[in-house]
Amino acid sequence: MQERSSVAELAASLRNELKRYSPGEKLPSSRALVERHRVSPVTVSRALAELVAEGLVTTRPGAGAFRAEPPAAAPRPVDTSWQEIALSAEPGGDQVPRSVDASGVVATLARPAPGVIELNGGYLHPDLQPERALAAALARAGRRPGAWTRPPVDGVPELRAWFAREIGGPGGALAASDVQITAGGQNALTAALRALAAPGAPVLVESPTYPGMLAVARASGLRPVPVPVDADGVRTDLLADAFRVSGARLFVCQPLFQNPTGAVLAAKRRREVLRVARAAGAFVIEDDFARLLVHDDAAALPPTLMADDRDGTVVHIRSLTKATSPNLRVAALAARGPVRDRLRAIQVVDNFFVPQPLQETALELVGSPAWGRHLRFIAGELTVRRNALTAALAGRLPALAGAGAAYGGIPGRDGGPYVPCGGYQLWLRLPDGADEAALTDAALRAGVAVAAGRPYFAAEPSAGHLRLSFAAAAGPAEITEGVRRLRTACDELGVAVE
């Protein structure tokens, strides 16, 4: 306490003395200040540091301390009003505006304030991430010969081969040469959309669907055309109509644990998606983001659409990020035929390559015994968290979780609410008249972050929705408390939940 008091007193004394010095003039040496004020060298050093922090003094190593030059006049405010005209000027014709609504993406990326329970996150809670295995893989990768040299633009061959086996399945439907390594799934999705559709073109999307895909499509000047989803995935009876009416040559889908509904594309519809797309001369982008997020109680997973594709219709995206860490941004973009060269060209122009140490880390991770243990661990933990969320909803918000509500309006095959057996979210339909924007704001005031449903739709939704994530929460107790806080928000707004 005495030392801090001495520092404050000396700093105050030096501020007064500074008035006798001209800007740039040298102050007495530290030794002279020690003798004059009868304080320790540490006190002098700390007092000068305070004046430096205040902008009153500058120091030069080996030369001493000097009175600082007076601050320059405040710069003239920048007038950016002209940008409103420049940014709103769109080309003529039927072009799509290039402004982007990133709110749906930001909602899953932004960290909540301290004390707020995160039921809107898109990544695993730190307790579920394989931090030790990642650290060990990174250490081993850094010591690999050539790990810091320039990598092949297509990606490390061994990593491409691993992805090819994972995507193509035991039948060997995919070769390593068909795989391009990308900096995460979003990067792969961006490249695929740019490669497969010209600006202004329509692109068929599931409804509802991942907001990040809608944002990328619009940023690329594309026109998303929605095709409804139910518990069996995309409505293929409407898919053919959408291709015919819109003239689209591209369909983006998530056949496994679709975001946000959690739906799995039924076997018959899998065949129909490929048949309808082929008849339309169209590509299918298969975003297989959740295959590694299967739950303990899931049945055997179907193969990828690409594994069943024999004519190059499917362009496949597989990422490691969701099942590991937001920072392991490593994914695969797989395609066959001439489109492969176009995808490669876009990737090279945009990014050159994915850093080799990151690729080597991913290769070390998936090749280690820890990888299988981690996947089994998160399968169990996601199941526990999902069950905690469904139980809490049934107890606190039965009108949103009962058979009549049928999560997201997609009833399960047994007539009850649809509960996914993979992925990390539940999709809730709100009662008629409920204001989802007001509810998400009220929930945040109550201390829980949830995602509004509007950004998941390419067109006007028929009702309000919420997406609740159970992967980003600390555990069942926090999930239960989050639902309690959501109930508080519903009560505040008078939303019927019983």
N, C-alpha and C positions, 0 to 999 in steps of 0.2 A: 504493500500500500504506500509506504514511504517513497519507494523508487518511482512509482507512477506519479505521485504528487510532485516530486522534484522535476520530473520530465515536463509536466504541465507548467510549472512555474518558470522553468528555463525557456520553454517554447514561447510563453507569454512575453518574457523579457526580450527575447530575440525579435519577436514581431515589432516591438517598439523601436528597437535599435535599427531595424531595417530601414526606417524612415531616413536615417542619416546616410544611407548608401545609394548611389546611383544604380539604375538597372545595369546589370552585367558586372558591377564592381565586386571584387573579391571580399569575402567576410574573413574575420580572424580565423586562424587555424584552430583545429580541435584542441590542440594542446593549450593554446592561449585561452580558449573558452573554459577549459577545465580549471586553469589557474585563476581566471578572473571570477568565475562564479562558484568556485570551490565545490564542484560536483565531479562525479566519476566520468571516465570516458564513455561508458555505456549510456549514461544519462544524456551526454552531449549528442551521441550518435542517434538516440531515439528522438530527441527534441528536433534535430535537423531533419530526420525522416518525416516528422509531422509537418514541418514547413514545406518540405518537398511535395508531400501529398496534397497540401493546400495550394500548390502552385506558386508559393512565395520565394522559394529557393531552388536552385538547381545545383547539382554536384557533378564534378568531372573527375573521374578516377586519376589519382596522382597529382591533381591540380588544386583541389579543395572545393569549397562551397561559394556560391555567388548569388547575389540578388537576381531573381528571375526578371526577364524582360516583361513588360506589361502585356497582358493578353491582347491579341489582335482584335480589331473591331469585329463584331458578330457578322458572319457572312450574310449577304442578302438572301432572304428566303427564296427558295427555288419555286418557280411558278410552273407547276405541272398541269395546269388546267387544259392546255392544248391536247393532252393525252386522251381526254374524254372523247374528242373528235376522232383522233387517230385510231383508238382502240375500238370505237363503235362503227367505223367505216368498214362495211362488208362488201365483198364483190357482188356484182349483179347476178341475176339468174336465181336458180334454186339452191344456192350454196347454203351450207349449215353454218350458223354463227360459231366462232372459235372460242368464245368465252367458256370457261370451265367451272362447274360447281363442284368443288372438292370437299364440301362439308361432310358428305358421307364417309370419305376416306379419312379426313382429319379426325372425325369422331372416334375412329378405332386406333389412331396413331397417337393422339395427344394423351399425355399423362394426366390423370385426374389430380386435383388439389389434395394435399394431405388430409386424411380423414375421410375421403370420399371412396366408397366401395366401387370397384371397377367391374361393372357388368356389361360393358360395351367393348372391351378390348378384343383385338384380333390375334393376340399372341399368348403363348403359354405363360403362366405365372413363373417368376424366377425359380420357385421351388420345384417346378416341373421341368425346367430346362436342364440339359445334361452338362452343367457347367464344368464339372471335373473332367468328364470325357472330352469336352471341347478343348479345355486347357491342355490336356495331355496330347490330344491330336495336333493342336497348334504347335506345341513344343517339338513334337516329332517331325511335323511338316517343315518347320523352320530349319531343321538340320538335314533335310534331304538334299542330296547333291543336285544342284541346279534349281533349287526351289525359288531362288530369287532372280533367275534369268527370265528373259521374255518368253511367255508361253505361246503355244500354237494358237492361232486366232480362233480355231474351232473349239479349243479346250484341251485339257490334258487327256491323252488317249485312254488311259485306264479309267478315268472318271466317266468319259463318254461311253465306254464299254459297260460300266456298271449300270448307268442309266438305261442303256439299250436293253440289258437283261431284265431290269425292273419293269420297264414299260412294255416291252414286247412279249414277256412271259416265257414259259419253258419252250414254246414252239419256235423261238428264235425269229419272230416276225420282224425284228428290227436289228439293224447293224449299227455298230459304233459310228460308222460314217454318216448315218442318218441323224446324228445327234449334235446339236450345238449347245455349248455351255453358256448360260446367260447369268447376269447379275440379279438373280431372283425372279420369281414368277411374274411380277408386275412388269419387269423389263422384257420378259419373253412375250407377254400379252401385248405390250405396246408394239414390239417388232412384228408380231403376227398380224395385228390389225392393219398396220401400215403397209405390210407386204401384200395383203390379200384383198384390200378394198381401196378404191380410189377416193379422194376427197369428194364429198357430196353423195357417195353411194350409200344405199341402205345396208344395214347389217341386222340380222335377226338375233334377238337375245331372249333369254328366259325372263319371265315376269312373275315374281320379282327376281332380281339378280344382284350380283356383287356391284356396289357403287363405283369401285375403282375401275371396273371394266367400262361402265357407262361414261365415266369421266375421260378415260383414255380414248374411247370411240369419238366422243364429241370434240376432244382436243385435236383429233386427227381429221376433223371435218366430216365424220360419218353420221348417218342418221339411224339411231337405234330403233328397231321395230319390235315391239314386245310380242312374245308368244306365251300364253299362260302355262303355269306349272301346277300339278297336283301331287298327291302322295306317290305316284308312279313316275314322277319326272315330267318332262316337257310333254304337252299335249300334241302327239304326233298327228292327230286328225286335223289340228289347226296349223301344224307346221307346213304341210304341203300348200294349204291356202295362203299362208304368209309368203312363201316363196313365190307363188304365182302372182299374187296381188302386188307385192312390193318390187319384184324383179331382183331381189337380193341374190348374191352369189356367195354368201357367207353366213354361217350360224355359229354362235358361241354358246357352249353349254358346259355344265358341270354335272356329269352323269352320276357322280358318287358323293352323297352327303351335301347336296346343293346348298349354296349360300344364298339366301338365309334360311330356306325352309328345311334343310336336312334331307330332302327327298332323294331316293335312289332310283335311277332310270330302270324301269322294269325290262325283263329280258325281251319281250315282244317289241317294246318300244325301241330298244337298242337297235334291233334289225331295221325297224322302220326309219329311224333317224338316218342311218347309212343309206337305205334305199331311196328315201325322199331327197336327200342331199345329192346323191349321185344322179337322180333323174333331173334335178334342177341344174346340174353342172356346177354345183357349189362345194365349197370347202366347209368342214366342221372343225372349229377350234375346240379341242377337249381340254378343259382346265381341270386337271386332276389334283386339286390343291389339298384334298383331305384324306387321301388314301392311307396316309401314315397316322391318321387320327381316329382309327377304328376303335370301337368300344369292346369291352370284354364279352358282351352278350350279343355281338353281331354274328350273323351267319357268314359262311365263306364268301369272300368278296368276289364279284364278277371281274373278269379281265378288263383291261382297258378297251375302249372302242378301237384304238389303233391296232390292238392285237387281232381284232376281227376284220380289220380293213384290208382289202386286197387290191385296191386300185388307187391308193394315195389320196383318198378323200379327207382323211383326218390329219390335222396338225395337233400334236400333243404337247402339253405343258406340265412339267412335274417339278416341284420345288422342295427343297429340304428345310426351308425357313420355318414353316408353321410348326413342324415337329421338333425343332431344335431351339433356335434363338433368332430374334429379329436381325441380329448382326451376321448370321451365316447366310448371306444373300447369294446362294448358289442354286441354280435351277437348270433344267434341260428343256430345249425346244427341239422337238423331233418331227421330221417330215420326210417324205419320199418323193422323188421325181424332181422336175425343174423348179418347183416351188422352194425346194431345199436351198438352191443356189441364191434365190432372191432373199430368203430369210437370212442367209449367211451374209450377204452383201450389206443388208440393213444393219445387222448386228456389228459388223466390222466398222462401218462408217460412223455409227452412233457411239460405240464404246471401245473400239480397237480389240479389247479382250478383257476377260475377267482376271484379276490379279492371281498369279500362280500360287502364292502362299495360301490364299483362300481356297483355291481348288484342291491343293494338296491336303489342307486341313479337312475338307469334306471327305476326301478319299480315305484319309487315315481314320476318320470317325466311322464311316459306314463299313470299313473293313475290320473294325475291332470287335471283340466280344461284347464291349459295352453297348454297341448299337442295338443288338437284339434285346438286351436287358432293358435299355431305355424305352424301346417301343412297347415292351410288355408292361413296363411301369406306367407309362402315360395312358395305355389302354385301360388299366385298372383305375387310375386316378380320374380320368375323364368320366368313366362310368359312375364313380362315386359322386362326383360333382354334378353330373347330369341328374342323377336320382335325387340329390339334395335340392336341386332347383325345382324339379317337378313336384316333389313333396311340399316344398315351401309354397309354391304357387297354388297347389290344391288346398292347402290350409288357409292361406291368407287372401288369395285372389281367385277363388273358385270359378267366377264367371269368365276369367281369362284362360282357365286351364281345364275346364270340364269338357265333356263330350260335345256339348252344344257349341262350345267355342272352337274346338278342333284346331289346335295350334296353327295360326296363320290361315285359317279357313280351309286347310287340307285335312279332312278326316282320315283317321287311320282305317286300315282294312277291316278292323273289328268294330268299327263304328265309334270307337273312343278317340281321344285326341292323338294325333300323330306325334310320336316321340322318336327321334332319329337314333340310330345305333352307331353313329360316327359323327365326326365334326365337333364343334364346340359351342353351338348356339341353339336356342329355341326361338321360334318365330310366333309372336302372339298377335292375334287380331283383337283390336279394341272394340268395345261396345259402340253401336251407332251413335254418332254425335260427339264422341270423345275427341278432344283436340290433342293430337299426339305431340305437337310442338310445345303446347302449354304443359303437358304431362312430363315431358323430358326436362323442361325447365324446373318444374316443381320437384321432380325427383332429385335433381342436382341440389336444390335447396335443402332437401331432406337428407342429403349425404350419399346418394347413389347415382352413378352415371349409367344411363341406358341409351340405346341407339334408336332414334326415330326411324319409322319405316319408309317415309317419303323418298329418301335418296335411293332406295332399292328399286324404284319403278321408273321405267323409261317414259311412261305416260301417266295420266291421272289414275291413282289407285281407287278402288271401290270402297275402301275403308281405311281407318287408321291402324297402324301396326307398331309394335315394338320388337326389337331384336335384343335378346338377353344372352350374353356370353357367360359360360361357366368355366372357361379355361383361364381367364386372367385373374380370377378371384383367388384368395389365399387358401381357401378350403371350404368345406361344407358349412362351418359356423358362419363364415363371412357371407356366403351365399344366402343363408337363411336370414341373416340380418339385413342384407341388401333388399330382399323381397319385403321384409317388414317395413323398411324405409319407403319402398315403392308403394306399399299400401297406404302409408301416411300421405304420400303425394296424391294418390287417387282420392283419398278422403278429403283432402284440401280442395280439390277441384270438383268433388261430387261425382266422380266416375263410378258407375255401378259395378261392383266387383263381387257381389254375393249372388 
